[in-house]
Amino acid sequence: MNTLNKKLIIAFFSVLILGIIGLFTINQATQSRINNLSVISKISSFQLDNFDGTSFTEKNLDNKITVASFIFTQCEGACPIMSTNMGLLQKRFSDSDALQFVSITTDPDYDSSSVLKEFSDKYSSKNNWFFLRGDINDVVKLSEDEFFLSASLLPAGHSTRLVLIDRDRNIRKYYEGTVDANIVELQNDIVTLIKQG
């Protein structure tokens, strides 16, 4: 065996070993991201109405990855930023049927179905984003008891966090809805959940 053949064999095995190490590292990183999305709590029963008049219950969360928020349409601070960010995520995942978005108004007295429809037209580009309303007591209960988010001094006192919910109605993680880095993290975690199937 000449020197050139020996060098080629050594180079081949070096590349093979580096490839195996690379695959192992990628697998470990993926496993780490999955483990980082531990189950926080399971959403139990609730019933609200979408702006189109259809009922939306906990069963609508089954078999879908959901990004949820609490907003109100007259909000001039965080809500437009949160809704813009959710709209960006909706566009980025427009080819996926696995994902849906839910925004729940904290001002159902003002946010009628027609007002929520206008808000939907402004921020949503697809029919997988539901703008929900219901009795304020039900909204407070849902926010505090199911999502573990503050609901004091509504409508403005709502949380600005986005909530990632898996296909089994489990809350997996919270993200500050106005921070770009958190939206990137949420996007990556959505990909992880989609890949989990």
N, C-alpha and C positions, 0 to 999 in steps of 0.2 A: 504494500500500500504506500503510495507516494505521499509527500507532504501536503499537496493540494487536497487530496481526498481526505486526509486526516483533519485538515482545517475545515472542510465542508461538513464533515460529520460532527465536529465540535460545535460549529456554528448552528447546525440544525438542532442539536440537542439543547443548546443554549436558548434558542428561540422557543423551542418546545417547553422547556422548564419555565421561562418567563411567561409564556402564554398560560400555563397551568396556574402559576402564582397570580397572574392577573385575573383569571376567572375566579379563583378562590377569594381574592380581595373584593371583587364586584359582588359575589354571593354574600360575603360577610357584611358589606355595606348595605345591601338590600335587606338582609335579615335584621340588621340594626334599625333601619328605617321602619320596618314592620313592627318590631318590638317597641319602638318609640310611639306607636299609635295604639297604646293599650286602651281597653274599654274603661270609660269613666262611669257611665250610667246608661240605662235603657229608657227610652221614651215610652211612656205608657199611653193610655187613652186620652184623646182630646178631639174636639170637633170645632172647626172654624169654617168660614165661607170664603171662597175665592172671589175675586172681583167680578167674575162672570156668573156668579150665583150658585156655582156648584159647591157641594160640601167637600171639605178636605179634612181627613182624619189621620190618625196614626197609621192606618193601613196604607195610605198613600206614600208612606216612607218605606214600606216593605219592598225589598229587591231593588232599591235605588240608593245611590250615594247622594246625600243631600247636603247642601250648604245653606244654613239658615241664618237669618238676621232679624233683629227687631228695629223698626224704623218708623218714622211718620213723615207725611208728605210736605208739611210746612217747615220741617227742619231745615235750617240754613247752615248747620255746622257739619257734623259727622255724616249724616244720612246720605247726602249727595255723593260724598267720597266713597262710602261703603257701597252704595248702589252702583256707582261707576266701576268700582273694583269687581263687584259681582258680575256686572255686564262684560267686563274684560274676560273673566273666567268663563262665562257662558260662551263667548266667541271662541276662546282657545279650545274649548271642548265641544264645539258645535257638532262634530261628527260622532259624538258618543251618546248613545241612548241610556247609558248607565248612570248619568248624572242629572240631578234636578236642583232647582234653587227655590227657596221659600223665604219671603219677607213678610213679617207679621207687624201690622200697624199697632203702635201704642197710643193712637189717637182715633179710635173708631167713631167717635162722635163727628169729627170733621171728615175723616177719610172714608167717604161713602164708596160704594162700588164704582161709581163713575169717576171719582177722584183717583181711586187706585188704578183704574183702567188707563187714565191719562199718564199716571206715573209709570205704569208698565210700558206704555207706548214709548216713553222717553228713554227708558233704560234697558228694556229687554228686546232681544232680536229673535227670539224663538219661543215656542209655546211650552217650554219646560221650566218656566219661572212663575211661581204662584204668589200672588199678592193677597194676603189673608187678613180678614177682619173678624171680630167677634165681640162679645160683651167684654168690657174692660176688666171685670173680675176674672173672667176666663183667661184673658191675656196675661194678667198679673200672675195668676196661678201657674200657667204654662211657663212663663219666664222664670219664676222663682223656684217652683217645685220640680219641674221637669228638666229645664235647661240650666238651672243653678246660676241664673244671671239676675242682677239687680233690676228691680222694677219699681223703684221709689220715685216719687215726684214726676209721674208720667204726665205728658208724653215725653218731655225732654230728658227725664232721668233714666232712660233706657240704656242698656249696655251697648257699647260699640264693638263688641266682639262678634266675629263670625263663628259659627259652630259647624264642625264637620261630623256628619252622622253616616254610619255605614249602612249596608243593605239589611242589617238585622235590627235597625233602629237604635243602635248603640252610639252614644256620643263618644267620639274618639279624640277630639282635640278642639281647643279654642284658639282664635287668632285675632289680633287687633285689626279691625276692618279698615283702619285708616293708614296703616303703615305698609309701605311697599314691600319691605323685606318679609313681612308676615304673609302677604299675598303670594309671594314667590314660594314660601314654605308651604302654604296651603295648596298651591298648584302641584307641588311635588308630592304632597301627601295624597292628593286626589289620584295622581298617577299610580301611586303605590296601591291604593285601594282598588283601582280598576284592574291592575295586574293580578291582585289577589283573587279576583273573580267572584 
